[in-house]
């Protein structure tokens, strides 16, 4: 609108003012109305064009926004369709899995029903098991009966019984030889163990001596290292003391120089203050001279002016007199202020000297405080070093005592282990002797049983003598063959036992029994 108004104003103002002056007054109002109508028409046209452009822009924005909305709706609908399809597939898989699980459950139930035994099946199974057990028991009984009959038949033959006695004797002798060999092996093993532990003890003793030598060397080396460390620390301490002394001398020289510079600055400041006071006093004197000259000149001018204009300048003369009094008062006030300022400056200079002395004392106190702190740190470091040395020595003593205690405990444990081993071997020997006694007792009982059986057999033989004589001819050949077979078997056993015993005797270098010589 402003642009349109400016354009109309420019168009209207571009016309010459002379033409406006040539138009009569009663026509000028119509021309203004027409001009206003033209401007309004142009403005309405611009407004219509602007409104059309605004509608087009809003429509384009709406179309762009609707394209985005349509696109997002399409994406959402596509995502919803995919999600629905996924849910449908998931539900279908769940139904398939449920049907499969139901079918497997039915199959398991049917298998359990099929595997369940009926009472008739259990009865048949128990009957079959009872038959098997009865048959096995009967077979075992028959085998035992046959074995006992064979033993009875074998016990009735003197030659076989004699050979059995010889076989038992040879076996006893072989067992005794085995036991003697085992005892000799045990003794040799014990002797080897004793020699091994003796060697271990000797090696431990040599290792202990070597360890003590190493500890002595290590102790000497640590002492030398401590001496070297203390020497280095003392040297560092001396160097640090010299450096501190040099630093203190340098700081003292710097303080002296600063003090001299401060004194020179104070002197220069005093001289400058004096010169400044003289200059200010000179300026004040010059100002007073100038003021006096100005007042004299003014007086002269006033007198001349009074001479010339006595009647008309009485009031002016009074004003000039008041002005002069004001100038005098201001000059006097300035002089008083200058004097007060000079006194304050002098007092401030005096206070600065006292402040400088106080700063010097404070600086000296700080330097001494720093020295005290440094000396205290050195003392603490020295004490810490001694505590560390004492702690290391105590730790070495403790470690050596622990090592000795450990060696003692190891020796005690070895002794206890050896004693336990001896007790175990003694217990084994006692058990072996007890087993031998039990075996001898069993053998004696067996012999008694054989004697009783023999008595019983003799009684039965006396009762069945007639029948045996009748059957002797028939069984003679059978008995002879069986006896020969048993003799061969017994001889083979005796030969094997004798060969084994001879081989053991030949292999061993132990003493020979009297009956084997």
C-alpha positions in Angstrom: 0.0 0.0 0.0 2.8 2.3 0.8 4.5 1.5 -2.5 1.2 2.2 -4.3 0.6 5.4 -2.5 4.2 6.5 -3.2 3.7 5.5 -6.9 0.4 7.5 -7.1 2.1 10.4 -5.3 5.0 10.2 -7.7 2.6 10.1 -10.7 0.5 13.0 -9.4 3.5 15.0 -8.3 5.2 14.6 -11.6 2.7 16.9 -13.2 3.7 20.6 -13.5 2.3 22.9 -10.9 1.7 25.5 -13.5 -1.0 23.4 -15.1 -2.6 23.2 -11.7 -2.5 26.8 -11.3 -4.1 27.3 -14.8 -7.1 25.1 -13.8 -10.0 27.0 -12.3 -10.8 26.4 -8.6 -14.2 24.8 -9.2 -12.6 22.2 -11.5 -9.8 21.4 -9.1 -12.0 19.4 -6.7 -13.3 17.1 -9.5 -9.8 16.5 -10.7 -8.7 15.5 -7.1 -11.7 13.1 -6.9 -10.8 11.5 -10.2 -7.2 11.3 -9.2 -8.3 9.7 -5.9 -10.5 7.3 -7.8 -7.6 6.4 -10.1 -5.3 5.8 -7.1 -8.0 3.6 -5.5 -8.5 1.6 -8.7 -4.8 1.0 -8.9 -4.7 0.1 -5.2 -7.6 -2.3 -5.7 -5.9 -3.9 -8.7 -2.7 -4.4 -6.7 -4.7 -5.8 -3.8 -6.6 -8.2 -6.1 -3.2 -9.3 -7.6 -1.7 -9.7 -4.2 -4.7 -11.7 -3.0 -4.6 -13.9 -6.1 -0.9 -14.5 -5.5 -1.6 -15.3 -1.8 -4.3 -17.8 -2.8 -2.0 -19.5 -5.3 0.8 -19.7 -2.7 -1.6 -21.1 -0.1 -2.9 -23.6 -2.6 0.6 -24.7 -3.6 1.5 -25.1 0.1 -1.7 -27.1 0.7 -0.8 -29.3 -2.3 2.7 -29.9 -1.0 1.4 -30.6 2.5 -1.3 -32.9 1.1 1.4 -34.8 -1.0 3.4 -35.4 2.2 0.2 -36.5 4.1 -0.8 -38.8 1.2 2.8 -40.2 1.1 2.8 -40.8 4.9 -0.7 -42.3 4.8 0.5 -44.7 2.1 3.5 -45.7 4.1 1.4 -46.2 7.2 -1.1 -48.3 5.3 1.7 -50.3 3.8 3.3 -50.8 7.3 -0.1 -51.7 8.7 -0.7 -54.3 5.9 2.8 -55.8 6.5 2.1 -55.9 10.2 -1.3 -57.6 9.7 0.3 -60.1 7.3 3.1 -60.8 9.8 0.5 -61.3 12.6 -1.5 -63.6 10.3 1.6 -65.6 9.5 2.5 -65.8 13.2 -1.0 -66.9 14.1 -0.9 -69.6 11.4 2.5 -70.8 12.7 1.1 -70.9 16.2 -1.9 -72.9 15.1 0.4 -75.4 13.2 2.7 -75.7 16.3 -0.4 -76.2 18.5 -1.7 -78.9 16.2 1.8 -80.6 16.1 2.0 -80.4 19.9 -1.4 -81.9 20.3 -0.5 -84.8 17.9 2.7 -85.5 19.8 0.8 -85.5 23.1 -1.7 -88.0 21.7 1.2 -90.1 20.3 2.9 -90.0 23.8 -0.3 -91.0 25.5 -0.9 -93.9 23.1 2.8 -95.0 23.5 2.3 -95.0 27.3 -0.9 -97.0 27.0 0.8 -99.5 24.7 3.8 -99.9 27.0 1.7 -100.5 30.1 1.8 -104.2 31.2 -1.3 -106.2 31.9 -1.6 -108.4 34.9 -1.4 -111.5 32.7 1.9 -110.2 31.2 3.3 -109.5 34.6 2.3 -113.0 35.8 4.0 -114.6 32.7 7.1 -112.5 33.2 7.4 -113.5 36.9 6.8 -117.1 36.1 9.5 -117.1 33.5 11.9 -115.4 35.9 11.1 -118.0 38.6 11.7 -120.8 36.2 15.1 -119.3 35.2 16.1 -118.9 38.8 15.1 -122.4 39.7 16.9 -123.9 36.8 20.1 -121.9 37.6 19.9 -123.0 41.3 19.5 -126.6 40.2 22.5 -126.4 37.9 24.6 -124.9 40.6 23.5 -127.7 43.0 24.4 -130.4 40.4 27.8 -128.8 39.8 28.5 -128.7 43.6 27.4 -132.3 43.9 29.7 -133.4 41.0 32.6 -131.4 42.5 32.0 -133.1 45.9 31.8 -136.5 44.3 35.1 -135.8 42.5 36.7 -134.7 45.7 35.4 -137.9 47.5 36.7 -140.1 44.7 40.1 -138.3 44.7 40.3 -138.5 48.5 39.9 -142.3 48.4 43.2 -142.7 46.4 46.3 -142.8 48.5 48.7 -142.0 45.7 46.7 -138.9 44.7 46.4 -137.8 48.3 50.2 -138.2 48.7 50.8 -136.2 45.6 48.3 -133.6 46.7 50.2 -133.4 50.0 53.5 -133.0 48.1 51.9 -130.3 45.8 50.6 -128.5 48.8 54.0 -128.7 50.4 55.7 -127.4 47.3 53.1 -124.6 47.1 53.8 -123.7 50.7 57.5 -123.7 50.0 56.9 -121.5 46.9 54.7 -119.2 48.8 57.3 -118.9 51.6 59.9 -118.2 49.0 57.7 -115.5 47.5 57.1 -114.0 50.9 60.8 -114.0 51.6 61.5 -112.4 48.3 58.7 -109.8 48.9 60.2 -109.1 52.4 63.6 -108.7 50.9 62.2 -106.4 48.3 60.4 -104.4 51.0 63.7 -104.2 53.0 65.5 -103.1 49.9 62.8 -100.5 49.2 63.0 -99.3 52.7 66.8 -99.1 52.5 66.4 -97.2 49.1 63.9 -94.9 50.8 66.3 -94.3 53.7 69.2 -93.6 51.3 66.9 -91.3 49.2 65.8 -89.3 52.3 69.4 -89.2 53.5 70.4 -87.7 50.2 67.5 -85.3 50.4 68.5 -84.3 53.9 72.1 -83.8 52.8 71.0 -81.8 49.8 68.8 -79.7 52.0 71.6 -79.2 54.4 73.9 -78.1 51.6 71.1 -75.9 50.2 70.6 -74.4 53.6 74.4 -73.6 53.9 74.3 -72.1 50.4 71.2 -70.1 51.2 72.8 -68.7 54.4 75.9 -67.7 52.4 73.7 -66.0 49.9 71.8 -64.2 52.7 75.1 -63.1 54.2 76.2 -61.8 50.8 72.8 -60.2 50.2 72.9 -58.6 53.6 76.4 -57.2 53.0 75.3 -56.0 49.6 72.2 -54.3 51.1 74.4 -52.7 53.7 76.7 -51.4 51.0 73.7 -50.1 49.1 72.3 -48.4 52.2 75.7 -46.8 52.8 75.9 -45.6 49.2 72.3 -44.3 49.5 73.1 -42.5 52.7 76.3 -41.0 51.2 74.3 -39.9 48.1 71.6 -38.4 50.4 74.2 -36.6 52.5 75.9 -35.3 49.4 72.5 -34.1 48.0 71.7 -32.5 51.4 75.1 -30.7 51.4 74.5 -29.6 47.8 71.0 -28.5 48.6 72.3 -26.6 51.7 74.9 -24.9 49.5 72.3 -24.0 46.9 70.0 -22.7 49.6 72.8 -20.6 51.1 73.7 -19.3 47.6 70.1 -18.6 47.0 69.8 -16.8 50.3 72.9 -14.7 49.5 71.4 -13.9 46.0 68.1 -13.1 47.6 69.9 -10.9 50.2 71.7 -9.1 47.4 68.4 -8.7 45.6 66.8 -7.3 48.7 69.7 -4.9 49.3 69.4 -3.8 45.7 65.7 -3.4 46.0 66.1 -1.6 49.3 68.7 0.8 47.7 66.4 1.3 44.7 63.5 1.9 47.1 65.6 4.4 49.0 66.6 6.1 45.8 63.0 6.1 44.7 62.0 7.7 48.0 64.7 10.3 47.7 63.7 11.0 44.1 60.0 11.1 45.2 60.9 13.5 48.0 62.9 15.6 45.6 60.1 15.5 43.1 57.6 16.4 45.7 59.7 19.3 46.8 60.2 20.4 43.3 56.5 20.0 42.6 55.7 21.9 45.8 58.1 24.7 44.7 56.6 24.7 41.2 53.1 24.7 42.7 54.1 27.5 45.1 55.7 29.4 42.2 52.5 28.9 40.2 50.5 30.1 43.1 52.8 33.2 43.5 52.6 33.8 39.7 48.8 33.4 40.0 48.8 35.9 42.8 51.0 38.4 40.9 48.8 38.0 37.8 45.7 38.3 40.0 47.1 41.5 41.6 48.1 42.8 38.2 44.7 42.0 36.9 43.1 43.6 39.9 45.3 46.7 39.5 44.4 46.8 35.9 40.8 46.4 36.7 41.1 49.1 39.4 42.7 51.4 36.9 40.1 50.6 34.3 37.4 51.0 36.8 38.8 54.3 37.9 39.1 55.5 34.4 35.6 54.2 33.7 34.4 55.8 36.8 36.0 59.0 35.7 34.3 58.8 32.4 31.0 57.2 33.4 30.5 58.1 37.1 26.8 58.5 37.0 25.9 55.5 34.9 28.2 52.8 36.2 27.6 52.8 40.0 25.7 49.6 39.8 28.3 48.0 37.6 31.0 49.0 40.0 29.2 47.3 42.8 28.9 44.1 40.7 32.6 44.3 39.9 33.5 44.7 43.5 31.4 41.6 44.4 33.1 39.7 41.6 36.4 40.7 42.9 35.5 39.6 46.4 34.4 36.2 45.0 37.6 35.8 43.1 39.6 36.6 46.2 37.6 34.1 48.2 38.1 31.4 45.6 41.8 32.2 45.4 42.1 32.0 49.2 40.1 28.7 49.1 42.5 27.3 46.5 45.5 28.3 48.5 44.0 26.6 51.6 43.1 23.4 49.6 46.7 23.3 48.1 48.1 23.6 51.7 45.9 20.8 52.9 46.8 18.6 49.9 50.5 19.3 50.5 50.0 18.3 54.2 48.2 15.1 53.2 50.9 14.2 50.7 53.6 14.6 53.3 51.5 12.5 55.8 51.0 9.8 53.0 54.8 9.8 52.3 55.4 9.2 56.1 52.8 6.4 56.1 54.4 4.8 53.0 57.8 4.7 54.8 56.2 2.9 57.8 54.4 0.6 55.4 57.7 -0.2 53.6 59.4 -1.0 56.9 56.5 -3.2 57.9 56.6 -5.0 54.5 60.3 -5.5 55.0 59.7 -7.1 58.4 56.9 -9.3 56.9 59.2 -10.4 54.0 61.9 -11.3 56.5 59.4 -13.3 58.6 58.2 -15.1 55.5 61.8 -16.0 54.5 62.4 -17.3 58.0 59.1 -19.2 57.9 60.1 -20.8 54.6 63.4 -21.9 56.1 61.7 -23.3 59.1 59.3 -25.3 56.8 62.2 -26.6 54.7 64.1 -27.6 57.9 61.0 -29.4 59.1 60.6 -31.2 55.8 64.3 -32.3 55.9 63.8 -33.6 59.5 60.7 -35.5 58.5 62.4 -37.0 55.4 65.4 -38.0 57.7 63.0 -39.7 60.2 61.1 -41.4 57.4 64.4 -42.7 56.0 65.4 -44.1 59.4 62.0 -45.7 59.8 62.2 -47.3 56.4 65.7 -48.6 57.2 64.5 -50.0 60.6 61.3 -51.5 58.9 63.5 -53.2 56.2 65.8 -54.6 58.8 62.8 -55.9 60.8 61.3 -57.4 57.7 64.6 -59.1 56.9 64.7 -60.5 60.4 61.1 -61.6 60.2 61.6 -63.3 56.8 64.7 -65.1 58.1 62.8 -66.3 61.2 59.9 -67.4 58.9 62.3 -69.3 56.7 63.9 -71.0 59.7 60.4 -71.8 61.1 59.4 -73.2 57.7 62.6 -75.3 57.5 61.9 -76.6 61.0 58.3 -77.4 60.1 59.4 -79.1 56.8 61.8 -81.3 58.8 59.0 -82.1 61.4 56.6 -82.9 58.6 59.2 -85.2 56.9 59.9 -86.9 60.3 56.1 -87.3 60.9 55.7 -88.7 57.3 58.5 -91.1 57.9 57.1 -92.2 61.2 53.7 -92.6 59.6 55.2 -94.6 56.8 57.0 -96.8 59.4 53.8 -97.3 61.3 51.9 -98.1 58.1 54.6 -100.7 57.1 54.5 -102.2 60.6 50.7 -102.4 60.4 51.0 -104.1 57.0 53.5 -106.5 58.5 51.2 -107.3 61.4 48.3 -107.8 59.0 50.5 -110.1 56.9 51.5 -112.1 59.9 47.8 -112.3 61.0 46.9 -113.4 57.5 49.6 -116.1 57.6 48.3 -117.3 61.0 44.8 -117.4 59.6 46.0 -119.3 56.5 47.9 -121.7 58.7 44.8 -122.2 60.9 42.6 -122.7 57.8 45.2 -125.2 56.5 45.1 -127.0 59.8 41.4 -127.1 59.8 41.4 -128.3 56.2 43.8 -131.1 57.2 41.5 -132.0 60.2 38.5 -132.0 57.8 40.4 -134.2 55.4 41.3 -136.5 58.3 37.6 -136.6 59.4 36.6 -137.2 55.8 39.1 -140.0 55.7 37.7 -141.6 58.8 34.3 -141.3 57.3 35.5 -142.7 54.1 37.1 -145.7 55.9 33.9 -146.4 57.6 32.0 -146.2 54.4 34.7 -148.4 52.7 34.3 -151.0 55.4 30.5 -150.9 54.9 30.8 -151.1 51.2 33.8 -153.3 51.0 31.9 -156.2 49.5 30.3 -154.0 46.8 33.6 -152.4 46.0 35.3 -155.7 45.6 32.6 -156.7 43.2 33.0 -153.4 41.3 36.8 -153.2 41.7 37.5 -155.2 38.6 35.2 -153.0 36.5 36.5 -149.8 37.9 40.1 -150.8 38.1 41.0 -149.8 34.6 39.0 -146.5 34.9 40.7 -145.7 38.2 44.1 -146.5 36.8 43.6 -144.2 33.9 42.2 -141.5 36.1 45.1 -141.9 38.6 47.6 -141.8 35.8 46.0 -138.6 34.5 45.9 -137.1 37.9 49.5 -138.2 38.5 50.5 -136.5 35.3 48.6 -133.4 36.2 50.1 -133.4 39.7 53.6 -134.1 38.3 53.1 -131.2 35.9 52.1 -129.0 38.7 55.0 -130.1 40.8 57.4 -129.5 37.9 56.0 -126.0 37.3 56.3 -125.2 41.0 59.8 -126.6 41.2 60.9 -124.8 38.0 59.4 -121.5 39.2 61.1 -121.9 42.6 64.4 -122.8 41.0 64.1 -119.8 38.7 63.4 -117.5 41.6 66.3 -119.0 43.6 68.6 -118.6 40.6 67.4 -115.0 40.1 67.7 -114.0 43.7 71.1 -113.7 45.5 69.6 -114.3 49.0 70.5 -117.0 51.4 69.6 -120.6 50.5 67.5 -122.7 52.8 69.1 -125.8 54.4 66.7 -128.2 52.7 67.6 -126.7 49.3 71.3 -127.2 49.6 
